[in-house]
Amino acid sequence: MIIRRHLNFSEEENVMRRLIAGIAVIMVLALTSCATPMGSRIAMLNRITKTERQRVDERSEQIVDAINNKDRDALKSLYSKKALEESEDFNGGMDMFFDFIEGDIVSWEIVFGVDTSESVSYGKKTTMYRYDIKIETDIDSYRVFVIDYYVDTIEPDNEGLYMLQIRTSDYKGILGGWQERMRPGFYIPELVSE
């Protein structure tokens, strides 16, 4: 035996049901709005990251080209005014840097990703990239650690490369954190006495 109930809702109950259904529809639309024609939030974040990666790739290519061509002027032009002023012997450091690398570059890649620091103050900002470039020559393999103030509207003289640290890929010494190694110009841990 099937018992059938006929539900009679009052006008207030009908309004309440419609209101709840409307809220549910709005919530569903709000939660799925991330998949708009502009792309999902993940895609949006990927676009931002891709732009950052493109900047780093471009700067890395400039660095590697200058190293491969032993172009002192091109490499020096990538450095910030502040790094050039604070470096004790920029040109001497650059000579040691170029002398340290043996052979011709056959390949390079960015390894371990990119660390980014950003500071914003009263509408001005500083964006610092830190990353490693693995460089293979026909003789040896090297790691170049880069500190690059890609944007600095807080302190414009700081915009540009701040430091290139180079070591052989098989270097076994202790490097420490980037803050400990940070110095203007060039740094070659294998040439520094412990």
N, C-alpha and C positions, 0 to 999 in steps of 0.2 A: 504494500500500500504506500503510495507516494502522497505526501502531504505537501501541498503547495500553499505558500504564504504569499499574499499580495502585500507588498510593503507600500504604505502610503506615507510619503514624507511631507512634512509641513513646508511651507514656503521658506522659512528660515533655514531648515535643514537642506533644501535644494540650493539655496544661495551658498551655504557653507561647503557643500560638496563641490560646487563649481569653483569656489575660491581655492579649495585645497587642490583640485585638479589643475587650476591655472598656475598655482605656485609650483606644483610638481613639474609642469611643462616649462616654466621659466627656469627652474633649477637644472633641468636636463639640458636646456639650451645654453645656459651659462657654463655648465660643466663641459660641454662639448664645443664651446666657442673657440677653444684653443686650436681646433682643427679647421680654422677658417682658410680662405684662399691664400692668406699671407703665410700659411704654414703653421705647424705646431710650435709650441714653445721650445721644444728640443731643436727643431730646425732653425728657429730664431737664434738660439744659443750657438748652434753650429755655425751660423753665418758670422756671428761675432767672433767666435774662435777662429774660423777660417780667415777672417780679415787679419786677426792678430798673427796667425801663422804665416799669412802672406807677407806681412811686415817683417817678421823674423827671417823668413826665407830670402827676402830681398836684401836685408842687411847682411845676412850670412854670405850670400853670393858676392856682395861687394867686398867683404872681408877676405873671402877665399880667393877672389880674383886678384886683389892687391897682394896677397901672400904669394900666389903662384907667379905673378909678374914681378915680384919684389919691388912693387911700386910704393915707395915711401910716401910720396905726396898724396896718393889716393888713400892710403891707410890713415895718414895723419889728418886728412880732411874729414874722416868719419868721427874723429874724437871731438869731445866737447871742449869749449874754451876753458872751462874749469879744470878738466883733466890735464890739459896742456900746461896750464899755469901751476897746478899743484904737483905735477910730476917732477922729481928731482933732476932727472936726466932723460927726458923723453927720447931724444935722438939716439943716445947711447943704448937705452932699453930697446928701441926699435931695431938697432943693429944686432943686438944679442938675440932678439926674437927671430929675425930673418936668418941669422947664422945657425940657430938651433934646429931649424927645419932642413932636413936633408932630402934631396931628390925633387922630382916634379910631382905635383898633385895629380893623382889618377881618379880619385873619387872623394866625395864628402857627403855627410848627412848630419842632421840634427838628431841627437840621441837624448833619451830621458825626458823629452818634452820641454816645455817652457814654463818657468815660474814667472808670474807677473805680480808686481806690487803697484798699487795705485793710491795716490794721495790726492785729496781734493780740499782746497781751502779758498773760501770766498770766490767760488766760480773758476778758480785756476786749478790746474792739475799737473801731476807728475805721474808718468807711466814708466816703470822700470822693467825691462826684460832681463832674465838670467837664464842662460842655457849653454849646453855643450855642443860643440861641432866636432864630429869625428872626421879627421882628415887622413886619408891614405895616400902616401906617396909611393913611388916605385922603390923606395928604400926602407921606409919605416911607417909607423902608424902613430898619430898624435891626437890629443884632445885639446881643444881650445875652449876655455870657459869664458863666456862673454857677459859683461855687465853693460847694459845699454839703456840710457835714459832716452827712450824713443821720443817722448813728449815731456817737456817741462816748462810750463807757462808760469810756475811758481818762481823758479830760478832759471831763466832762459839760458844763462851761460853754462848750465849743466846739461843741456840737451845734446845728445850724441853719445858715442862710446865713452865709457869711463875706464874700463879695464879689459885687457885680453890676457888671460893666463894660459900658458901652454905647457904641456908635459907630454912625455911619450905615453902611449896607451898602456904600457906595462909598468908604469911608475908605481912603486910599492909604498911610497912615503905617506904620511898622514897629512891630509889636506885641510881638515877642519871645515867649519861652516863658511859660507860665502862672506859673512861679515868679518871674519878673522882674516880672510885672504884679500879683502877689498883694498886696493891701492890704485892710485891713478897711473895710467900708462900701461906698462907691461909687467908681468910677473911670471917668472920661470922657477917653480919650486925646486927643480933638480939642480939649479945653480945657486940656491940659497943654502948656506951652511946651517945645519940643524942646531 
